[in-house]
Amino acid sequence: KIMREVYVLIFGLLLLVQAGCHDVTVGYLETREAVYQSDSMIVKAELDPDWDARQIEFQIPWQSTSIEGVQGTAPIHYSIKSINSAHPEVADQFTMQGKGIIELPWNHTVPPGRYVINIRVSNEGYTYALDSVFTVVVK
């Protein structure tokens, strides 16, 4: 009877040790309602020194609004997954800032065209791809 109790105690201790060695992710990430209120942005291919003097002087980048409808355990990270366009060589000029803000420098060299952006939203334990969520039209 004593040996049986010893075995049960050892088995219980082993279970506790094993449970303590595993990382348990607690939290969530929900992207089903993720949306940009304005899902597109028109950007000038070239700035006009007269009309766009302020943007040139202060080097103000082109920016989207923040993405809305993402809920989850902080911190939540946003990144550009890929960009569908006829000019894939310029995709590195697009960046992601803050809460999903898509940014293009004021002095970009992106040729005229349509750029459909796919993003990645993640936190510890979860990653979701959101395809075709934002479009940049360069004119």
N, CA and C atoms as an extended XYZ file, in Angstrom:
417
Properties=species:S:1:pos:R:3:atomname:S:1:resname:S:1:resid:I:1 pbc="F F F"
N         0.821       -1.192        0.000 N   LYS     1
C         0.000        0.000        0.000 CA  LYS     1
C         0.871        1.264        0.000 C   LYS     1
N         1.958        1.256        0.728 N   ILE     2
C         2.849        2.414        0.776 CA  ILE     2
C         3.512        2.617       -0.579 C   ILE     2
N         3.899        1.546       -1.237 N   MET     3
C         4.534        1.655       -2.560 CA  MET     3
C         3.565        2.279       -3.565 C   MET     3
N         2.320        1.921       -3.464 N   ARG     4
C         1.322        2.466       -4.378 CA  ARG     4
C         1.195        3.986       -4.171 C   ARG     4
N         1.187        4.433       -2.938 N   GLU     5
C         1.099        5.856       -2.641 CA  GLU     5
C         2.341        6.598       -3.146 C   GLU     5
N         3.511        5.955       -3.025 N   VAL     6
C         4.746        6.556       -3.510 CA  VAL     6
C         4.682        6.711       -5.031 C   VAL     6
N         4.192        5.692       -5.739 N   TYR     7
C         4.068        5.759       -7.190 CA  TYR     7
C         3.093        6.872       -7.615 C   TYR     7
N         1.990        6.988       -6.915 N   VAL     8
C         1.014        8.025       -7.229 CA  VAL     8
C         1.616        9.406       -6.984 C   VAL     8
N         2.358        9.557       -5.891 N   LEU     9
C         3.013       10.826       -5.589 CA  LEU     9
C         4.053       11.180       -6.653 C   LEU     9
N         4.879       10.226       -7.046 N   ILE    10
C         5.904       10.460       -8.074 CA  ILE    10
C         5.251       10.802       -9.409 C   ILE    10
N         4.200       10.070       -9.757 N   PHE    11
C         3.486       10.345      -11.006 CA  PHE    11
C         2.887       11.755      -10.987 C   PHE    11
N         2.292       12.143       -9.890 N   GLY    12
C         1.733       13.484       -9.750 CA  GLY    12
C         2.787       14.567       -9.873 C   GLY    12
N         3.947       14.340       -9.252 N   LEU    13
C         5.043       15.307       -9.357 CA  LEU    13
C         5.547       15.424      -10.792 C   LEU    13
N         5.641       14.309      -11.475 N   LEU    14
C         6.071       14.328      -12.875 CA  LEU    14
C         5.089       15.120      -13.741 C   LEU    14
N         3.801       14.957      -13.486 N   LEU    15
C         2.802       15.727      -14.242 CA  LEU    15
C         2.935       17.218      -13.972 C   LEU    15
N         3.173       17.597      -12.732 N   LEU    16
C         3.353       19.007      -12.401 CA  LEU    16
C         4.590       19.593      -13.064 C   LEU    16
N         5.684       18.841      -13.053 N   VAL    17
C         6.921       19.307      -13.674 CA  VAL    17
C         6.714       19.482      -15.172 C   VAL    17
N         6.063       18.520      -15.803 N   GLN    18
C         5.823       18.595      -17.231 CA  GLN    18
C         4.928       19.785      -17.577 C   GLN    18
N         3.892       20.009      -16.810 N   ALA    19
C         2.987       21.126      -17.067 CA  ALA    19
C         3.714       22.457      -16.912 C   ALA    19
N         4.659       22.538      -16.000 N   GLY    20
C         5.406       23.773      -15.780 CA  GLY    20
C         6.424       24.062      -16.860 C   GLY    20
N         6.770       23.093      -17.673 N   CYS    21
C         7.793       23.265      -18.707 CA  CYS    21
C         7.224       23.733      -20.039 C   CYS    21
N         5.937       23.763      -20.184 N   HIS    22
C         5.336       24.150      -21.457 CA  HIS    22
C         4.840       25.586      -21.393 C   HIS    22
N         5.124       26.330      -22.453 N   ASP    23
C         4.579       27.683      -22.551 CA  ASP    23
C         3.117       27.568      -22.947 C   ASP    23
N         2.303       28.254      -22.243 N   VAL    24
C         0.880       28.247      -22.538 CA  VAL    24
C         0.510       29.647      -23.008 C   VAL    24
N         0.033       29.740      -24.258 N   THR    25
C        -0.377       31.031      -24.797 CA  THR    25
C        -1.792       31.328      -24.334 C   THR    25
N        -1.926       32.435      -23.664 N   VAL    26
C        -3.239       32.867      -23.201 CA  VAL    26
C        -3.552       34.160      -23.934 C   VAL    26
N        -4.692       34.226      -24.513 N   GLY    27
C        -5.077       35.419      -25.242 CA  GLY    27
C        -5.793       35.053      -26.516 C   GLY    27
N        -5.956       36.077      -27.362 N   TYR    28
C        -6.679       35.849      -28.604 CA  TYR    28
C        -6.311       36.923      -29.622 C   TYR    28
N        -6.701       36.693      -30.857 N   LEU    29
C        -6.554       37.674      -31.923 CA  LEU    29
C        -7.723       37.482      -32.869 C   LEU    29
N        -8.493       38.534      -33.052 N   GLU    30
C        -9.690       38.476      -33.885 CA  GLU    30
C        -9.576       39.489      -35.020 C   GLU    30
N        -9.668       38.999      -36.269 N   THR    31
C        -9.518       39.887      -37.430 CA  THR    31
C       -10.709       39.830      -38.390 C   THR    31
N       -11.765       39.130      -38.030 N   ARG    32
C       -12.910       38.995      -38.947 CA  ARG    32
C       -13.551       40.325      -39.308 C   ARG    32
N       -13.487       41.290      -38.411 N   GLU    33
C       -14.094       42.597      -38.651 CA  GLU    33
C       -13.070       43.638      -39.127 C   GLU    33
N       -11.851       43.202      -39.453 N   ALA    34
C       -10.776       44.134      -39.836 CA  ALA    34
C       -11.109       44.834      -41.146 C   ALA    34
N       -10.969       46.167      -41.124 N   VAL    35
C       -11.290       46.948      -42.306 CA  VAL    35
C       -10.623       48.321      -42.213 C   VAL    35
N       -10.258       48.848      -43.357 N   TYR    36
C        -9.852       50.248      -43.452 CA  TYR    36
C       -11.110       51.020      -43.832 C   TYR    36
N       -11.453       52.082      -43.095 N   GLN    37
C       -12.672       52.840      -43.389 CA  GLN    37
C       -12.639       53.404      -44.801 C   GLN    37
N       -11.494       53.866      -45.221 N   SER    38
C       -11.294       54.199      -46.622 CA  SER    38
C       -10.291       53.161      -47.118 C   SER    38
N       -10.725       52.267      -47.990 N   ASP    39
C        -9.874       51.137      -48.369 CA  ASP    39
C        -8.953       51.424      -49.550 C   ASP    39
N        -8.811       52.725      -49.890 N   SER    40
C        -7.896       53.073      -50.967 CA  SER    40
C        -7.358       54.486      -50.758 C   SER    40
N        -6.264       54.763      -51.456 N   MET    41
C        -5.618       56.068      -51.353 CA  MET    41
C        -5.041       56.417      -52.720 C   MET    41
N        -5.235       57.669      -53.132 N   ILE    42
C        -4.659       58.137      -54.389 CA  ILE    42
C        -3.416       58.962      -54.051 C   ILE    42
N        -2.321       58.632      -54.714 N   VAL    43
C        -1.024       59.257      -54.460 CA  VAL    43
C        -0.513       59.851      -55.766 C   VAL    43
N         0.084       61.021      -55.673 N   LYS    44
C         0.678       61.631      -56.862 CA  LYS    44
C         2.013       60.953      -57.178 C   LYS    44
N         2.239       60.715      -58.457 N   ALA    45
C         3.521       60.156      -58.878 CA  ALA    45
C         4.628       61.181      -58.702 C   ALA    45
N         4.306       62.455      -58.935 N   GLU    46
C         5.265       63.545      -58.757 CA  GLU    46
C         4.567       64.714      -58.086 C   GLU    46
N         5.219       65.291      -57.104 N   LEU    47
C         4.654       66.452      -56.423 CA  LEU    47
C         4.938       67.727      -57.211 C   LEU    47
N         3.987       68.635      -57.183 N   ASP    48
C         4.132       69.924      -57.840 CA  ASP    48
C         4.718       70.916      -56.833 C   ASP    48
N         5.842       71.565      -57.156 N   PRO    49
C         6.482       72.480      -56.196 CA  PRO    49
C         5.572       73.597      -55.691 C   PRO    49
N         4.604       74.041      -56.503 N   ASP    50
C         3.699       75.101      -56.074 CA  ASP    50
C         2.539       74.552      -55.240 C   ASP    50
N         1.834       73.570      -55.770 N   TRP    51
C         0.660       73.010      -55.105 CA  TRP    51
C         1.014       72.193      -53.874 C   TRP    51
N         2.159       71.549      -53.880 N   ASP    52
C         2.531       70.625      -52.808 CA  ASP    52
C         3.727       71.117      -52.000 C   ASP    52
N         3.905       72.442      -51.925 N   ALA    53
C         5.075       73.017      -51.250 CA  ALA    53
C         5.172       72.588      -49.790 C   ALA    53
N         4.057       72.546      -49.087 N   ARG    54
C         4.066       72.155      -47.669 CA  ARG    54
C         4.516       70.698      -47.491 C   ARG    54
N         3.982       69.817      -48.318 N   GLN    55
C         4.356       68.404      -48.227 CA  GLN    55
C         5.839       68.216      -48.524 C   GLN    55
N         6.353       68.969      -49.485 N   ILE    56
C         7.775       68.901      -49.838 CA  ILE    56
C         8.625       69.486      -48.713 C   ILE    56
N         8.253       70.669      -48.217 N   GLU    57
C         9.040       71.336      -47.179 CA  GLU    57
C         9.145       70.497      -45.906 C   GLU    57
N         8.028       69.912      -45.473 N   PHE    58
C         8.017       69.145      -44.228 CA  PHE    58
C         8.169       67.639      -44.444 C   PHE    58
N         8.375       67.235      -45.692 N   GLN    59
C         8.587       65.829      -46.054 CA  GLN    59
C         7.488       64.935      -45.484 C   GLN    59
N         6.252       65.345      -45.719 N   ILE    60
C         5.090       64.628      -45.194 CA  ILE    60
C         4.804       63.409      -46.074 C   ILE    60
N         4.832       62.211      -45.498 N   PRO    61
C         4.574       61.008      -46.295 CA  PRO    61
C         3.082       60.852      -46.613 C   PRO    61
N         2.788       60.003      -47.573 N   TRP    62
C         1.419       59.610      -47.879 CA  TRP    62
C         1.059       58.533      -46.871 C   TRP    62
N        -0.114       58.633      -46.232 N   GLN    63
C        -0.500       57.656      -45.217 CA  GLN    63
C        -1.970       57.276      -45.327 C   GLN    63
N        -2.236       55.994      -45.060 N   SER    64
C        -3.608       55.513      -44.955 CA  SER    64
C        -4.127       55.817      -43.555 C   SER    64
N        -5.371       55.503      -43.320 N   THR    65
C        -5.904       55.533      -41.961 CA  THR    65
C        -5.451       54.262      -41.249 C   THR    65
N        -5.666       54.184      -39.954 N   SER    66
C        -5.391       52.956      -39.200 CA  SER    66
C        -6.432       51.911      -39.567 C   SER    66
N        -6.042       50.648      -39.456 N   ILE    67
C        -7.010       49.580      -39.659 CA  ILE    67
C        -7.905       49.511      -38.426 C   ILE    67
N        -9.165       49.198      -38.638 N   GLU    68
C       -10.126       49.090      -37.543 CA  GLU    68
C       -10.658       47.668      -37.467 C   GLU    68
N       -11.205       47.309      -36.315 N   GLY    69
C       -11.859       46.016      -36.164 CA  GLY    69
C       -10.952       44.878      -35.760 C   GLY    69
N        -9.694       45.162      -35.447 N   VAL    70
C        -8.782       44.115      -34.967 CA  VAL    70
C        -8.817       44.157      -33.441 C   VAL    70
N        -9.076       43.014      -32.836 N   GLN    71
C        -9.099       42.921      -31.378 CA  GLN    71
C        -8.223       41.763      -30.957 C   GLN    71
N        -7.559       41.916      -29.819 N   GLY    72
C        -6.750       40.818      -29.331 CA  GLY    72
C        -5.838       41.232      -28.205 C   GLY    72
N        -5.068       40.263      -27.778 N   THR    73
C        -4.125       40.465      -26.696 CA  THR    73
C        -2.929       41.254      -27.207 C   THR    73
N        -2.598       42.320      -26.503 N   ALA    74
C        -1.461       43.165      -26.878 CA  ALA    74
C        -0.152       42.472      -26.532 C   ALA    74
N         0.902       42.784      -27.249 N   PRO    75
C         0.961       43.711      -28.371 CA  PRO    75
C         0.546       43.038      -29.678 C   PRO    75
N        -0.107       43.817      -30.524 N   ILE    76
C        -0.512       43.355      -31.850 CA  ILE    76
C         0.416       44.005      -32.861 C   ILE    76
N         0.961       43.203      -33.779 N   HIS    77
C         1.913       43.680      -34.782 CA  HIS    77
C         1.279       43.628      -36.168 C   HIS    77
N         1.591       44.633      -36.972 N   TYR    78
C         1.080       44.734      -38.335 CA  TYR    78
C         2.267       44.817      -39.291 C   TYR    78
N         2.175       44.102      -40.406 N   SER    79
C         3.239       44.172      -41.415 CA  SER    79
C         2.639       43.927      -42.797 C   SER    79
N         3.362       44.396      -43.807 N   ILE    80
C         2.933       44.150      -45.185 CA  ILE    80
C         3.396       42.751      -45.574 C   ILE    80
N         2.447       41.922      -45.953 N   LYS    81
C         2.745       40.551      -46.383 CA  LYS    81
C         3.245       40.554      -47.817 C   LYS    81
N         2.509       41.244      -48.702 N   SER    82
C         2.888       41.329      -50.112 CA  SER    82
C         2.060       42.424      -50.787 C   SER    82
N         2.521       42.796      -51.982 N   ILE    83
C         1.816       43.805      -52.767 CA  ILE    83
C         1.650       43.273      -54.180 C   ILE    83
N         0.412       43.253      -54.646 N   ASN    84
C         0.122       42.813      -56.007 CA  ASN    84
C         0.147       44.031      -56.920 C   ASN    84
N         1.037       43.998      -57.904 N   SER    85
C         1.139       45.119      -58.843 CA  SER    85
C         1.952       44.688      -60.059 C   SER    85
N         1.966       45.565      -61.046 N   ALA    86
C         2.779       45.328      -62.242 CA  ALA    86
C         4.234       45.711      -62.004 C   ALA    86
N         4.520       46.305      -60.840 N   HIS    87
C         5.873       46.775      -60.524 CA  HIS    87
C         6.336       46.241      -59.160 C   HIS    87
N         6.576       44.937      -59.036 N   PRO    88
C         6.955       44.366      -57.732 CA  PRO    88
C         8.289       44.900      -57.198 C   PRO    88
N         9.109       45.469      -58.055 N   GLU    89
C        10.426       45.963      -57.634 CA  GLU    89
C        10.341       47.184      -56.723 C   GLU    89
N         9.195       47.840      -56.639 N   VAL    90
C         9.063       49.037      -55.788 CA  VAL    90
C         8.309       48.762      -54.488 C   VAL    90
N         7.964       47.513      -54.249 N   ALA    91
C         7.173       47.169      -53.059 CA  ALA    91
C         7.855       47.570      -51.759 C   ALA    91
N         9.197       47.613      -51.746 N   ASP    92
C         9.908       47.948      -50.507 CA  ASP    92
C         9.768       49.420      -50.120 C   ASP    92
N         9.199       50.247      -50.984 N   GLN    93
C         8.975       51.652      -50.630 CA  GLN    93
C         7.743       51.832      -49.749 C   GLN    93
N         6.856       50.838      -49.755 N   PHE    94
C         5.679       50.860      -48.898 CA  PHE    94
C         6.070       50.297      -47.530 C   PHE    94
N         5.660       50.974      -46.465 N   THR    95
C         5.951       50.488      -45.115 CA  THR    95
C         4.670       50.489      -44.289 C   THR    95
N         4.745       49.802      -43.150 N   MET    96
C         3.612       49.731      -42.224 CA  MET    96
C         4.028       50.403      -40.928 C   MET    96
N         3.213       51.322      -40.456 N   GLN    97
C         3.492       52.062      -39.226 CA  GLN    97
C         2.365       51.826      -38.223 C   GLN    97
N         2.694       51.919      -36.948 N   GLY    98
C         1.689       51.913      -35.884 CA  GLY    98
C         0.619       50.857      -36.024 C   GLY    98
N        -0.621       51.276      -35.916 N   LYS    99
C        -1.761       50.355      -35.934 CA  LYS    99
C        -2.239       50.089      -37.358 C   LYS    99
N        -1.343       49.604      -38.186 N   GLY   100
C        -1.711       49.237      -39.546 CA  GLY   100
C        -1.750       50.377      -40.528 C   GLY   100
N        -1.016       51.438      -40.278 N   ILE   101
C        -0.981       52.581      -41.201 CA  ILE   101
C        -0.003       52.277      -42.333 C   ILE   101
N        -0.497       52.309      -43.556 N   ILE   102
C         0.339       52.062      -44.728 CA  ILE   102
C         0.919       53.404      -45.156 C   ILE   102
N         2.221       53.421      -45.374 N   GLU   103
C         2.905       54.682      -45.645 CA  GLU   103
C         3.781       54.581      -46.889 C   GLU   103
N         3.818       55.681      -47.624 N   LEU   104
C         4.677       55.820      -48.792 CA  LEU   104
C         5.391       57.159      -48.639 C   LEU   104
N         6.720       57.198      -48.786 N   PRO   105
C         7.448       58.452      -48.592 CA  PRO   105
C         6.961       59.551      -49.542 C   PRO   105
N         7.108       60.773      -49.116 N   TRP   106
C         6.693       61.919      -49.933 CA  TRP   106
C         7.457       61.963      -51.247 C   TRP   106
N         8.704       61.488      -51.242 N   ASN   107
C         9.554       61.530      -52.437 CA  ASN   107
C         9.737       60.136      -53.052 C   ASN   107
N         8.691       59.331      -53.006 N   HIS   108
C         8.760       57.964      -53.548 CA  HIS   108
C         9.066       57.969      -55.048 C   HIS   108
N         9.456       56.806      -55.541 N   THR   109
C         9.705       56.642      -56.977 CA  THR   109
C         8.815       55.532      -57.555 C   THR   109
N         7.666       55.345      -56.950 N   VAL   110
C         6.726       54.321      -57.406 CA  VAL   110
C         6.055       54.808      -58.688 C   VAL   110
N         6.118       53.999      -59.757 N   PRO   111
C         5.497       54.415      -61.022 CA  PRO   111
C         3.967       54.376      -60.939 C   PRO   111
N         3.304       55.129      -61.815 N   PRO   112
C         1.841       55.105      -61.835 CA  PRO   112
C         1.322       53.675      -61.978 C   PRO   112
N         0.249       53.407      -61.269 N   GLY   113
C        -0.343       52.075      -61.307 CA  GLY   113
C        -1.177       51.815      -60.074 C   GLY   113
N        -1.658       50.585      -60.002 N   ARG   114
C        -2.529       50.140      -58.911 CA  ARG   114
C        -1.749       49.134      -58.061 C   ARG   114
N        -1.736       49.342      -56.745 N   TYR   115
C        -0.981       48.510      -55.811 CA  TYR   115
C        -1.942       47.978      -54.742 C   TYR   115
N        -2.227       46.681      -54.810 N   VAL   116
C        -3.162       46.048      -53.879 CA  VAL   116
C        -2.339       45.393      -52.770 C   VAL   116
N        -2.612       45.809      -51.532 N   ILE   117
C        -1.763       45.433      -50.406 CA  ILE   117
C        -2.410       44.346      -49.548 C   ILE   117
N        -1.614       43.330      -49.244 N   ASN   118
C        -1.990       42.238      -48.356 CA  ASN   118
C        -1.175       42.410      -47.080 C   ASN   118
N        -1.835       42.317      -45.927 N   ILE   119
C        -1.110       42.540      -44.679 CA  ILE   119
C        -1.148       41.305      -43.784 C   ILE   119
N        -0.278       41.336      -42.783 N   ARG   120
C        -0.194       40.275      -41.779 CA  ARG   120
C        -0.429       40.926      -40.414 C   ARG   120
N        -1.308       40.317      -39.625 N   VAL   121
C        -1.605       40.790      -38.276 CA  VAL   121
C        -1.242       39.657      -37.328 C   VAL   121
N        -0.457       39.970      -36.287 N   SER   122
C        -0.034       38.901      -35.379 CA  SER   122
C         0.150       39.412      -33.962 C   SER   122
N         0.095       38.475      -33.041 N   ASN   123
C         0.486       38.705      -31.664 CA  ASN   123
C         1.116       37.399      -31.184 C   ASN   123
N         1.434       37.299      -29.926 N   GLU   124
C         2.065       36.077      -29.444 CA  GLU   124
C         1.085       34.918      -29.578 C   GLU   124
N         1.400       34.000      -30.485 N   GLY   125
C         0.574       32.815      -30.644 CA  GLY   125
C        -0.352       32.804      -31.844 C   GLY   125
N        -0.628       33.947      -32.448 N   TYR   126
C        -1.579       33.990      -33.554 CA  TYR   126
C        -1.055       34.863      -34.685 C   TYR   126
N        -1.312       34.424      -35.930 N   THR   127
C        -0.963       35.204      -37.109 CA  THR   127
C        -2.067       35.022      -38.144 C   THR   127
N        -2.536       36.136      -38.700 N   TYR   128
C        -3.557       36.079      -39.738 CA  TYR   128
C        -3.123       36.928      -40.925 C   TYR   128
N        -3.403       36.431      -42.119 N   ALA   129
C        -3.143       37.176      -43.347 CA  ALA   129
C        -4.467       37.777      -43.815 C   ALA   129
N        -4.424       39.055      -44.133 N   LEU   130
C        -5.599       39.754      -44.658 CA  LEU   130
C        -5.258       40.200      -46.074 C   LEU   130
N        -5.863       39.536      -47.036 N   ASP   131
C        -5.537       39.794      -48.439 CA  ASP   131
C        -6.430       40.872      -49.048 C   ASP   131
N        -5.817       41.666      -49.919 N   SER   132
C        -6.507       42.708      -50.680 CA  SER   132
C        -7.307       43.660      -49.788 C   SER   132
N        -6.682       44.117      -48.703 N   VAL   133
C        -7.394       44.982      -47.762 CA  VAL   133
C        -7.229       46.468      -48.057 C   VAL   133
N        -6.216       46.829      -48.860 N   PHE   134
C        -5.993       48.245      -49.134 CA  PHE   134
C        -5.394       48.395      -50.522 C   PHE   134
N        -5.802       49.460      -51.217 N   THR   135
C        -5.310       49.724      -52.568 CA  THR   135
C        -4.726       51.135      -52.631 C   THR   135
N        -3.526       51.225      -53.197 N   VAL   136
C        -2.912       52.524      -53.445 CA  VAL   136
C        -2.883       52.721      -54.959 C   VAL   136
N        -3.427       53.844      -55.402 N   VAL   137
C        -3.417       54.183      -56.825 CA  VAL   137
C        -2.460       55.356      -56.990 C   VAL   137
N        -1.410       55.143      -57.780 N   VAL   138
C        -0.436       56.193      -58.042 CA  VAL   138
C        -0.761       56.780      -59.403 C   VAL   138
N        -0.981       58.120      -59.435 N   LYS   139
C        -1.346       58.812      -60.694 CA  LYS   139
C        -0.320       59.878      -60.995 C   LYS   139
